[in-house]
Amino acid sequence: MADERSNQKPPVNMRGVMGLRRGGPPGSRPVEKAKDFRGSLKRLLTYHGMHKLSITIVFVMAILSSLFGVLTPKVLSRAMNILYDGFITIIGGERPEIDFNAILKILILLGFLYFLNAAFNYLQSYLMAGVSQKIIYRMRREVDEKLTKLPISYFDKNARGDILSRITNDIDNIGTTLQQSAVQVITSMVTIVGVLAMMLYISPLLALVVILSIPLTMLVTMGIAKRSQKYFTKQWNNLGDLNGHVEEMFTGAAVVKAYGYEDQAIAKFCEQNEALYENSRKAQFISGVIMPLTGTINNLAYVAICIVGGMGVINGTITFGDVTAFIQYQKQFSQPITQMANLMNVLQSAVASSERVFELLDEPEEEQNETIVPKPEKVLGEVDFEHVSFGYSKEKTLIRDMNIHVEPGQLVAIVGPTGAGKTTLVNLLMRFYEIDSGSIKVDGIDIRNLKRDDLRDIFGMVLQDTWLFSGTIADNIAYGSPEKDQAKVREAAQSAHIHRFIKTLSDGYDTILNEEGTNVSQGQKQLLTIARAMISRPDILILDEATSSVDTRTELQIQQAMEKLLKGRTSFVIAHRLSTIRNADLILVMKDGDIIEQGTHDSLMAQPTFYADLYNSQWGTT
């Protein structure tokens, strides 16, 4: 159906066609930044409004969990002091006096604090998982409902891969961030503040040693990440190209073999694989340097703490237990800082994903009718195009001042060269697109005054591009029928001359068709779609070259079945094989969006017409 408007559609956005989830080491992968970070973040936070109580409980639990974690090293230092004092008495030759009861009490308190830390951590993770999934559930539902309200033009202008990526990858990215990162932000901030306070309380001098190491760590991390980012960007681009090439080669395997393109395909794969290897190696090597360097800085800080702290113990300005506690605080302090840096990247990515989802949710929907006319109880099938003008873009008009009158029960054939506007005529009749001016009427009712569901319930369509979903053959045939009566399914299949083939299958009508319907031939797929149209018994039928993929004998059988189906129904047939529409009541000849000729086959052939030239060119006569 795209051939009618190939030169008029806006450029397709191919971003996200592959739908790949691109991952990498934290802080190393390129982050797509949101265009309006604050606005998108604020809108994303509105989804949390329905769960204020749960989120408040989560935050309180996260704070308590972090505080209990911060207290444990200081509590443990008391036990270390008791043991240290006892050890000193042994060295001094005195009888050791170690208060094991006090140590036991400290260990019990310590175990209780660890238990509370784990319990609150578990509970807040459990609650946040539920909240995040409820938010994602709501977002997915809104997107699904939105897709049913979008006009066909949206799907024509946007790549399917990009739409799928918004629905799956972007929403999944948001869900992961909400579940993991939101709580980490709170725990990291509380941990940083709490640990810093405890370090300053224990020893301002040792705290200064730790604080001085932070700028150096951040400088090294940012410098290396900046250098590695360009290689990660190239890596993801190379990976996308390689996956795209592999997908094309597997999808078009028959064409590749038929044209002997294997050597070129392998050479292209090797070239892309080599580029991916080089950029991946550089990216991984450079980013891999971050951990050893930051680890070295932390170890230097650790050594400094040991030296300064040891001297303090000797001088009596600090206890041995406080030094051991301080070493633990030093490790606790560096970890949340690294997490916060990584979380900013993750948050940027999540907000960018939410922005893409919001863009879809903000797309203009199909206009709703202001005046609704009830669907006629009995549709006769009279169709009128009155002064209809239309263009896929405002800059170029395709159809100009079109006037057509179709009597009830007539078989109308629409013919013309590629791009003439044949399928566009059907799109306007079904209100897939709205006309720019004029009116289209069914039984005297302007179709713009009918609900779209009511209007489309009048029509049945059999398209040249067949579509089957993953499910049984019976379900595919009954797709257009509200009642899945097996007897009617079999009757429709027999009328479409597909029943005998279905019975040869091991599971018959319960045979599962795969996602692409590749376990049946193209002709059989088309017969199934014809059976689908037959079971729905529409008032007006539209056939878009419905027999193009079947053999001549089957085509004759289908035509006989169609004659029975079309009897008493207004029908529009888009035909390329002009021999199939010789008995049409009205033939509309289109060219460049205009109807240049109309009449019966005999009347059009009786004089030198464009139709006669088309017909004779197919049959090789003059």
JOWOLIN-V252244 format. One record per run of one state. SS is the DSSP state (A for helix, B for strand, O for the rest). FROM is the first residue (numbers start at 1). LEN is the number of residues. If there is no record, write none. Layout:
{{SS/FROM/LEN} {SS/FROM/LEN}}
//
This chain:
{{O/1/1} {A/2/4} {O/6/7} {B/13/1} {O/14/23} {A/37/55} {O/92/8} {A/100/50} {B/150/1} {O/151/1} {A/152/6} {B/158/1} {O/159/1} {A/160/43} {O/203/1} {A/204/48} {O/252/1} {A/253/6} {O/259/3} {A/262/54} {O/316/4} {A/320/42} {O/362/3} {B/365/1} {O/366/17} {B/383/8} {O/391/2} {B/393/1} {O/394/2} {B/396/1} {O/397/2} {B/399/8} {O/407/4} {B/411/6} {O/417/5} {A/422/8} {O/430/7} {B/437/6} {O/443/2} {B/445/2} {A/447/3} {O/450/2} {A/452/7} {B/459/4} {O/463/8} {B/471/2} {A/473/8} {O/481/5} {A/486/10} {O/496/3} {A/499/6} {O/505/3} {A/508/3} {O/511/1} {B/512/2} {O/514/8} {A/522/15} {O/537/3} {B/540/5} {O/545/7} {A/552/15} {O/567/3} {B/570/5} {O/575/3} {A/578/4} {O/582/4} {B/586/6} {O/592/2} {B/594/6} {O/600/1} {A/601/5} {O/606/4} {A/610/10} {O/620/3}}
//
